[in-house]
Amino acid sequence: MKAPAFILFLLLPAAAFCQAPWYAPQRTDILIPAPALPADTLDACPKLGKLKAGEGYSDAPAAKEVAEIGAEALPLPADDLERAGIMEVLNTDLDYWNARPDGARIQVGPDSYDAPRLRRTIKALLELFSSEMTAADLAGALKSRFRIYRAAADDGSGKTVITGYYEAEINVTKTPDAEHKYAVHLKPADLVKTTPAMGGDFDYGRYDENGKLVRHYARSEIHAGALAGRGLELVWSAHPSQIMLLQIQGSGVLRFPDGDYLRAGFDGANGHPFRSVQKILMDCGEIPAMSFKDFIKYLSAQGPREERLADLNPRYIYFQARAKDSRPYGAIGRALTAGRSIAIDPKYVPLGLFGLLKSKRPVAQGEGLAFKEFNRFVSTHDTGSAIRGPGRVDLFWGTGATAETEASSMKAPGELYLFIEK
């Protein structure tokens, strides 16, 4: 789960799509070299001393609202993936709304919609995308039959900040040893999912010895043994940064030395705010901008200092084991679809909505990366502690080395449009 480099977008002419299918995989050939990785000390960084308890540290929200727009502003709905994925996310959305009571309501900008309206919307979209039509015909149908909303940036550009996440893979052992001494933890029995009525401004906590609801243990406290002796150790890693990687992505493959593996998925958090260690080190002048993949490599090479750096992020995620053949689940309670499921801030953008994403994405090519503009239909299936504000979107890349490389390098402005039947 999941800092921006603003890029100008070049729109393809409408004529290029009018007589061709609107879904077609794309290719690129521009190579981008990896950055150098200098290191320094944090001891003299004033920013660390200014951080207050309970304060997060990540990118500020990049947009201020979700608002309805005129249909003419909708980009031509080209799509760079196969159409089967569109049908899959729409069926996931429909299953979600079918399970919600009729009285369930969501807020999209200033407008409120109930579950029956959302069911009708998804059914209409399923019918639309089941038919063969040109991009121009599809655009006409979307503009005439649906209200269109966009996450609007506070700088007036209309852009959102798009990042990527994936199913991480980390090396682990079944038992601890001198090297593998950091555990991936199961959910503690005393973990409480909070509600607004319970008080506090955190999502998970525990009751202390006086019966007061407080945050659960911070990462540094867990590293110091706060959970020891409870039998919560699922597997063991040599690197706290690898566990933090797993926690930021929200799901992963836990690979044993003999090649066997487990899958693990999110099962609660400790209630502390997310602090981006990468952003802290960049702001303190220790590292330059780099992909998240390269950043985790940097942390893993820090030796005894690695734990201290990981502890800069107090947020900690607990996991549960999943079947080997399972797929990562999102906050929607259903399997994510690689390339089409996105994580959003549900305070602004509800779960279970279908939309169109426009941005520029990285493409792995040998040892380098190319960047390509793309339009893609997506659905809001997940959330993340680093995804804050209506102008933040995290695109789920899937599993494997290519997903890791591309998702770790996905940092670009873009546009997110959402559809509700009129």
Secondary structure, DSSP 8 states (H G I E B T S, - for coil): -------------GGGTTTS-SB--------B---------STT-HHHHH--TT--BS----EEEEEEE-GGGS----BSS-THHHHHHHHHHHHHHHHS-TT-EEEETTEEEEHHHHHHHHHHHHHHHHS---HHHHHHHHHHHEEEEEEEETTSS--EEEEEEEEEEEE-BSS--SS--EEEEB--TT-EE--GGG-SS-SEEEE-TTS-EE----HHHHHTTTTTTSS-EEEEES-HHHHHHHHHHSEEEEE-TTS-EEEEEEEEE-S---B-HHHHHHHTTSS----HHHHHHHHHTSTTHHHHHHTT----EEEEEE-TT---B-TTSSB--TTTEEE--TTTS-TT-EEEEEEEEEEEETTEEEEEEEEEEEEEEE--TT--STTEEEEEEEESHHHHHHHHT-EEEEEEEEEEE-
